[in-house]
């Protein structure tokens, strides 16, 4: 059994985050010592590591909650978890594509800027257009 401070150091998870996970039910409430100190066992440590790693991989708290339900259900197949992971991977691939389009757009409009005055700034002009990803850029208001 370890205290919340030691749990925080061991897992790299902030103490307030651990308390938050307890409040929302992602982590079970720990036992308490006679003095009221939270005491965590090996299973709670493993569960927190699971949550932290899942967050690092971009899973939402609701997705983590679902994953934990699947883990807790001893009859769950790996296929269900694989399906969730593949769906998450598709979301990540979409975000990467969106970020690459954003990078290209910002690179394109930045390269048009000569550093002149704001009224003639191509970056500002582009931001005032309705669709910055199309070839033909039209102002929102004529």
DRENSEDREN-636885 format. One line per field, with one value per atom (N, C-alpha, C): atom name; x, y, z; residue in one letter. Coordinates in steps of 0.05 Angstrom, whole numbers, plus 32768, in hexadecimal, padded with zeros to 4 digits. Layout:
BEGIN
atome	(CA;...)
c1	(X;...)
c2	(Y;...)
c3	(Z;...)
residu	(A;...)
END
This chain:
BEGIN
atome	(N;CA;C;N;CA;C;N;CA;C;N;CA;C;N;CA;C;N;CA;C;N;CA;C;N;CA;C;N;CA;C;N;CA;C;N;CA;C;N;CA;C;N;CA;C;N;CA;C;N;CA;C;N;CA;C;N;CA;C;N;CA;C;N;CA;C;N;CA;C;N;CA;C;N;CA;C;N;CA;C;N;CA;C;N;CA;C;N;CA;C;N;CA;C;N;CA;C;N;CA;C;N;CA;C;N;CA;C;N;CA;C;N;CA;C;N;CA;C;N;CA;C;N;CA;C;N;CA;C;N;CA;C;N;CA;C;N;CA;C;N;CA;C;N;CA;C;N;CA;C;N;CA;C;N;CA;C;N;CA;C;N;CA;C;N;CA;C;N;CA;C;N;CA;C;N;CA;C;N;CA;C;N;CA;C;N;CA;C;N;CA;C;N;CA;C;N;CA;C;N;CA;C;N;CA;C;N;CA;C;N;CA;C;N;CA;C;N;CA;C;N;CA;C;N;CA;C;N;CA;C;N;CA;C;N;CA;C;N;CA;C;N;CA;C;N;CA;C;N;CA;C;N;CA;C;N;CA;C;N;CA;C;N;CA;C;N;CA;C;N;CA;C;N;CA;C;N;CA;C;N;CA;C;N;CA;C;N;CA;C;N;CA;C;N;CA;C;N;CA;C;N;CA;C;N;CA;C;N;CA;C;N;CA;C;N;CA;C;N;CA;C;N;CA;C;N;CA;C;N;CA;C;N;CA;C;N;CA;C;N;CA;C;N;CA;C;N;CA;C;N;CA;C;N;CA;C;N;CA;C;N;CA;C;N;CA;C;N;CA;C;N;CA;C;N;CA;C;N;CA;C;N;CA;C;N;CA;C;N;CA;C;N;CA;C;N;CA;C;N;CA;C;N;CA;C;N;CA;C;N;CA;C;N;CA;C;N;CA;C;N;CA;C;N;CA;C;N;CA;C;N;CA;C;N;CA;C;N;CA;C;N;CA;C;N;CA;C;N;CA;C;N;CA;C;N;CA;C;N;CA;C;N;CA;C;N;CA;C;N;CA;C;N;CA;C;N;CA;C;N;CA;C;N;CA;C;N;CA;C;N;CA;C;N;CA;C)
c1	(8011;8000;8012;800B;801A;8008;8013;8003;8000;7FEF;7FEA;8003;8014;802D;803F;8042;8053;8047;802D;801F;8024;8023;8028;8044;8058;8073;8078;806C;8071;8065;804D;803F;8043;804E;8051;8036;8023;8008;8005;7FFC;7FF8;7FE4;7FE8;7FD7;7FBA;7FB7;7F9C;7F8E;7F9D;7F92;7F89;7F98;7F91;7F77;7F75;7F5C;7F44;7F49;7F34;7F2B;7F3D;7F36;7F25;7F2B;7F1B;7EFF;7EFD;7EE3;7ED1;7EDC;7ECC;7EC8;7ED5;7ED1;7EE3;7EF7;7F0A;7F1C;7F23;7F32;7F1F;7F21;7F12;7F1D;7F0B;7F14;7F27;7F3D;7F50;7F48;7F54;7F51;7F5E;7F57;7F64;7F6F;7F85;7F91;7F80;7F86;7F78;7F7A;7F90;7F93;7F87;7F7A;7F6C;7F7D;7F96;7FA7;7F9E;7F9D;7F95;7FAB;7FA3;7FB6;7FAE;7FC1;7FBC;7FCA;7FBC;7FC7;7FD2;7FDD;7FE9;7FD6;7FBD;7FA9;7FA3;7FA0;7F9B;7FB2;7FCA;7FE2;7FE1;7FDC;7FDB;7FC5;7FAE;7F98;7F9F;7FAD;7FB5;7FC9;7FDB;7FEF;7FE0;7FCC;7FBB;7FAE;7FA2;7F94;7FA7;7FBE;7FD2;7FDC;7FE3;7FEC;7FD7;7FBE;7FA8;7FA4;7FA7;7FA5;7FBC;7FD4;7FEB;7FE6;7FD7;7FD0;7FB8;7FAD;7F98;7F7C;7F78;7F5D;7F50;7F36;7F26;7F20;7F18;7F10;7EF9;7EE6;7ED0;7ED9;7EEC;7EF7;7F06;7F15;7F23;7F10;7EFA;7EE5;7EDB;7ED6;7ECC;7EE1;7EFA;7F10;7F12;7F10;7F11;7EFA;7EE2;7ECB;7ED1;7EDD;7EE4;7EF9;7F0C;7F21;7F15;7F03;7EF6;7EE3;7ED8;7EC7;7ED9;7EDC;7EEE;7EE6;7ECF;7EC5;7ECA;7ED6;7EDB;7EF0;7EEC;7F00;7F13;7F2A;7F3E;7F34;7F22;7F18;7F09;7EFA;7EEC;7F00;7F15;7F29;7F38;7F3E;7F4B;7F3A;7F20;7F0E;7F0F;7F0F;7F11;7F2C;7F41;7F5C;7F5D;7F52;7F52;7F41;7F2A;7F1A;7F29;7F37;7F48;7F5E;7F6A;7F7F;7F75;7F5C;7F50;7F4C;7F44;7F40;7F5B;7F70;7F8B;7F94;7F90;7F98;7F89;7F70;7F60;7F6C;7F72;7F7E;7F99;7FA9;7FC3;7FBF;7FAC;7FA6;7F9D;7F8C;7F82;7F99;7FAB;7FC3;7FD5;7FD8;7FE9;7FDE;7FC3;7FB6;7FB9;7FB7;7FBA;7FD7;7FEA;8006;800B;8001;8004;7FF8;7FE0;7FD2;7FE2;7FEB;7FFA;8015;8021;803A;8035;8020;8019;8014;8004;7FFD;8014;8025;803C;8051;8053;8067;805F;8046;803D;8042;804A;804D;8069;806A;8083;808C;807A;8081;8078;8067;805D;804A;8039;8025;800C;7FFD;7FE5;7FD0;7FCA;7FB5;7FBB;7FD5;7FDC;7FE7;7FE0;7FEB;7FDB;7FE8;7FDA;7FD1;7FDE;7FD5;7FBA;7FB8;7F9F;7F89;7F8F;7F7C;7F71;7F83;7F7B;7F69;7F6F;7F5F;7F43;7F40;7F25;7F16;7F21;7F13;7F03;7EEF;7EDC;7EE9;7EF8;7F03;7F21;7F32;7F4F;7F5C;7F4E;7F5B;7F55;7F42;7F3C;7F4F;7F50;7F61;7F56;7F3B;7F2E;7F25;7F30;7F2A;7F17;7F00;7EED;7EE7;7EE6;7EDF;7EC4;7EC1;7EA7;7E93;7E9B;7E8A;7E95;7E83;7E8C;7E8C)
c2	(7FE8;8000;8019;802C;8045;805D;8074;808C;809A;80AE;80BC;80CA;80D4;80E1;80CE;80B6;80A2;8098;8095;808D;80A1;80BA;80D0;80CE;80CB;80C9;80B0;809A;8080;8080;808D;808C;80A5;80BB;80D3;80E2;80DB;80E7;80FB;8113;8128;811F;8127;811F;8129;8141;814B;813B;8132;8121;8106;80FB;80E2;80E6;80FB;8101;8105;8112;8116;80FC;80EA;80D0;80C0;80C4;80B7;80C3;80DE;80EB;80E2;80DF;80D8;80BA;80AA;808D;807E;808B;807C;806B;8075;8066;8061;8049;8043;8053;805B;8069;8056;8061;8050;804C;8038;8035;804C;8051;8067;805C;8068;8061;806D;8066;8071;808F;809A;80B7;80C4;80B4;80BF;80C0;80B6;80B6;80A1;80A9;8097;8082;8069;8053;8043;8040;8033;8018;8005;7FEA;7FE6;7FCF;7FC9;7FCB;7FC2;7FC4;7FE1;7FF2;800E;801C;8014;801E;8016;7FFD;7FF4;8002;8007;8014;8031;803F;805A;805B;8049;8048;8044;8032;802D;8047;8055;806F;8083;8086;809A;8093;807A;8072;8076;8070;8074;8091;80A3;80BF;80C9;80BE;80C5;80BD;80A8;809F;80AD;80C0;80D1;80C7;80B2;80A8;80BC;80C1;80D2;80C3;80D2;80C5;80B1;80B8;80A6;808D;808F;8078;8066;8073;8064;8056;8064;8057;803E;8040;8029;8013;801A;8006;7FF8;8007;7FFB;7FE8;7FF0;7FDD;7FC3;7FC6;7FAE;7F9D;7FAA;7F9C;7F8E;7F9C;7F91;7F7A;7F7A;7F64;7F4D;7F39;7F23;7F14;7F19;7F0B;7F1A;7F32;7F43;7F36;7F39;7F2F;7F45;7F3E;7F51;7F60;7F54;7F60;7F7A;7F7B;7F94;7FAA;7FA4;7FB8;7FC0;7FAD;7FB2;7FC5;7FC1;7FD2;7FEE;7FF2;800D;801A;800A;8015;801D;800D;8013;802C;802F;8047;8060;805D;8073;807A;8066;806A;8079;8073;8081;809F;80A4;80C0;80CE;80C1;80CD;80D3;80C0;80C4;80DC;80DF;80F6;8110;8110;8128;812F;811B;811F;812C;8121;812D;814A;814F;816A;817D;8173;8184;8188;8174;8178;818D;818D;81A1;81BD;81BE;81D7;81E1;81CF;81D7;81E2;81D4;81DD;81F9;81FC;8216;822C;8228;823D;8242;822D;8230;8241;823A;8249;8266;826C;8289;8298;828A;8298;829E;828D;8292;82AA;82B2;82C9;82E4;82E3;82FB;8307;8321;832E;833E;833E;834D;836A;8370;838C;8394;83A7;83B1;83A1;83A1;8391;8394;83AC;83AE;839D;8398;8388;836D;8363;8349;8332;8320;830A;82F5;82F4;82E2;82EB;8305;8310;830E;8314;8311;82F5;82E1;82C5;82BE;82C8;82C1;82CD;82E2;82EE;82E0;82CB;82BD;82A6;829D;8288;826D;8266;824B;824D;824C;8250;8238;8221;820A;8208;8219;8217;8229;8224;8235;8251;8252;826C;8276;828B;8295;82AD;82AB;82C1;82CB;82E6;82F1;82E8;82E6;82DF;82F5;830E;8325;8334;8339;8347;8365)
c3	(8000;8000;8000;7FEF;7FEE;7FF0;7FF7;7FFA;7FDE;7FDD;7FC4;7FBA;7FCC;7FC4;7FB6;7FC2;7FB6;7F9C;7F9B;7F83;7F6C;7F73;7F60;7F55;7F66;7F5D;7F4D;7F55;7F47;7F2B;7F28;7F0E;7EFD;7F09;7EFA;7EF7;7F07;7F05;7F1C;7F16;7F2A;7F40;7F58;7F6F;7F6A;7F60;7F5B;7F45;7F32;7F1C;7F28;7F3A;7F47;7F56;7F65;7F74;7F61;7F4B;7F37;7F2C;7F25;7F1A;7F2F;7F48;7F5D;7F5E;7F5C;7F5D;7F46;7F2F;7F17;7F14;7F25;7F25;7F12;7F07;7EF6;7F08;7F1F;7F33;7F4B;7F57;7F6E;7F86;7F98;7FB0;7FC0;7FC9;7FD7;7FF4;8000;801D;802B;8044;8053;806D;8074;808E;80A4;80BD;80D4;80D4;80CA;80C9;80B1;809F;8088;806E;806F;8058;8044;802B;8015;8012;800F;800B;7FF3;7FE0;7FC7;7FC5;7FB9;7FB6;7F9A;7F95;7F7B;7F64;7F68;7F52;7F4B;7F5F;7F5B;7F4C;7F53;7F46;7F28;7F23;7F07;7EF8;7F04;7EF7;7EF1;7F03;7EFE;7EE7;7EE6;7ED0;7EB6;7EB6;7E9E;7E95;7EA8;7EA2;7E97;7EA4;7E9B;7E7F;7E7A;7E5F;7E4A;7E51;7E3F;7E38;7E4C;7E47;7E35;7E3A;7E29;7E0C;7E07;7DEC;7DE1;7DF0;7DE6;7DEA;7DFA;7E00;7E13;7E0E;7E1F;7E39;7E4D;7E67;7E63;7E51;7E4C;7E3E;7E2C;7E1E;7E33;7E45;7E59;7E6C;7E73;7E83;7E75;7E5C;7E4C;7E4C;7E47;7E47;7E62;7E77;7E92;7E97;7E8D;7E90;7E81;7E6A;7E5A;7E69;7E75;7E84;7E9D;7EAA;7EC2;7EBB;7EA3;7E9B;7E91;7EA0;7E9A;7E81;7E76;7E5E;7E44;7E46;7E2F;7E1E;7E03;7DF1;7DE9;7DE1;7DD8;7DC0;7DB0;7D98;7D9E;7DB4;7DBB;7DC1;7DCF;7DD5;7DBC;7DAB;7D91;7D80;7D80;7D71;7D7B;7D96;7DA1;7D9A;7D9B;7D95;7D77;7D66;7D49;7D43;7D51;7D4D;7D57;7D6D;7D78;7D64;7D58;7D44;7D2C;7D23;7D0D;7D14;7D2D;7D36;7D36;7D3F;7D3F;7D23;7D10;7CF5;7CE8;7CEF;7CE5;7CF1;7D0B;7D17;7D0A;7D04;7CF7;7CDC;7CCD;7CB2;7CB5;7CC8;7CCD;7CD4;7CE5;7CED;7CD6;7CC4;7CAD;7C9A;7C97;7C86;7C93;7CAD;7CBC;7CB8;7CBA;7CB7;7C9B;7C87;7C6B;7C67;7C71;7C6E;7C7B;7C94;7CA2;7C94;7C8A;7C7B;7C62;7C54;7C3B;7C40;7C54;7C59;7C65;7C75;7C81;7C6C;7C57;7C42;7C31;7C32;7C22;7C30;7C49;7C59;7C55;7C4E;7C4A;7C63;7C78;7C90;7C8F;7C7C;7C79;7C8F;7C88;7C9B;7C9B;7CB2;7CB6;7CA0;7C96;7C81;7C68;7C63;7C4B;7C53;7C6A;7C74;7C68;7C59;7C4D;7C62;7C78;7C8D;7C98;7C9E;7CA8;7C93;7C7A;7C64;7C62;7C65;7C63;7C7A;7C92;7CA9;7CA7;7C97;7C92;7C7C;7C70;7C5B;7C67;7C58;7C62;7C63;7C4E;7C4C;7C44;7C58;7C52;7C45;7C43;7C37;7C19;7C0F;7BF2;7BE2;7BC8;7BB7;7BB4;7BB2;7BAF;7BCA;7BD4;7BEF;7BEB;7BF7;7BF6;7C12;7C15;7C2F;7C39;7C53;7C5E;7C59;7C5C;7C57;7C3F;7C2C;7C14;7C18)
residu	(X;X;X;X;X;X;X;X;X;X;X;X;X;X;X;X;X;X;X;X;X;X;X;X;X;X;X;X;X;X;X;X;X;X;X;X;X;X;X;X;X;X;X;X;X;X;X;X;X;X;X;X;X;X;X;X;X;X;X;X;X;X;X;X;X;X;X;X;X;X;X;X;X;X;X;X;X;X;X;X;X;X;X;X;X;X;X;X;X;X;X;X;X;X;X;X;X;X;X;X;X;X;X;X;X;X;X;X;X;X;X;X;X;X;X;X;X;X;X;X;X;X;X;X;X;X;X;X;X;X;X;X;X;X;X;X;X;X;X;X;X;X;X;X;X;X;X;X;X;X;X;X;X;X;X;X;X;X;X;X;X;X;X;X;X;X;X;X;X;X;X;X;X;X;X;X;X;X;X;X;X;X;X;X;X;X;X;X;X;X;X;X;X;X;X;X;X;X;X;X;X;X;X;X;X;X;X;X;X;X;X;X;X;X;X;X;X;X;X;X;X;X;X;X;X;X;X;X;X;X;X;X;X;X;X;X;X;X;X;X;X;X;X;X;X;X;X;X;X;X;X;X;X;X;X;X;X;X;X;X;X;X;X;X;X;X;X;X;X;X;X;X;X;X;X;X;X;X;X;X;X;X;X;X;X;X;X;X;X;X;X;X;X;X;X;X;X;X;X;X;X;X;X;X;X;X;X;X;X;X;X;X;X;X;X;X;X;X;X;X;X;X;X;X;X;X;X;X;X;X;X;X;X;X;X;X;X;X;X;X;X;X;X;X;X;X;X;X;X;X;X;X;X;X;X;X;X;X;X;X;X;X;X;X;X;X;X;X;X;X;X;X;X;X;X;X;X;X;X;X;X;X;X;X;X;X;X;X;X;X;X;X;X;X;X;X;X;X;X;X;X;X;X;X;X;X;X;X;X;X;X;X;X;X;X;X;X;X;X;X;X;X;X;X;X;X)
END
